[in-house]
Amino acid sequence: MKNELPIIRIISEEEEVHVKLKLEMEDETMAILVRWGKEEATDDDYVNIAVREGLLNAIKEAEKDEDSDK
């Protein structure tokens, strides 16, 4: 496996209900919201984003490989 990471263990999980919103706003408003988000985000938030994106990318790659095998 390329770019292997050390073992990461899931020690607990917490279900969260959220809705993804598609928003339209001025660039200045977007910049303010981004700044607020960065001020509030924790290291755990960044790790969870990275793990989620890594899993989504791994699934996409596996699906692409599966499709190319057909």
N, C-alpha and C positions, 0 to 999 in steps of 0.2 A: 504494500500500500504506500502510495506516495505521500509525502508530508505528514508522516505519522506523528500524532500527539501522544503524550503520556496518558495512561488510563485516567478517565474521569468517572467518578462514581456518583450516581444520583442517590442522595441521602434522604431526600424528602421531596414531596411535590405539593403544590397548592394550586387548585383550579381557580382560574380567574375568568370572569365573563367580561368581554370587551367588544366593542364595535369599532371597526375601522371606518373612519369617515373620509370621504373625498371632499376636501375643502378648497374653496376658492377665496383668495385674499390678496391684498397688496403685498409687494415684496417687503415693505417695512414691517408690516404685521407679522409676516412669516419669520423675519429676522428676530423679532421680539420673542415669538413663541419658541423658536429654536434656542435662543439664549436662555430662556426660562427652563426649558427642558434640560439643557446641558448643566444648568446650575443645580437642578434637582436629581439628576440621574446619579445612581451609585455605581460602584464597580460591579456589583451583582447585576444591575440592569444591563451594563455593557456585556458582561459574560453571557447573560441569557440571550441577548440579541445575537451575539456571535455564535452561540450553540445552535439557535434556531436557524440562522442563515446557513451555517455549516451543514445541518441536517437537510435543509431544503435543497442546497446545492448537490449534496450526495445523492439525494433521491432523483433529482433531474439528471445527473450523470448516469445513474443506474438505469433510468428509463431510456436515456439516449443509447446506452450500450445495448440494452434489451431490444430496442427498435432496430439497431444496426445488425443484430444477429438474425433478424427475420429475413 
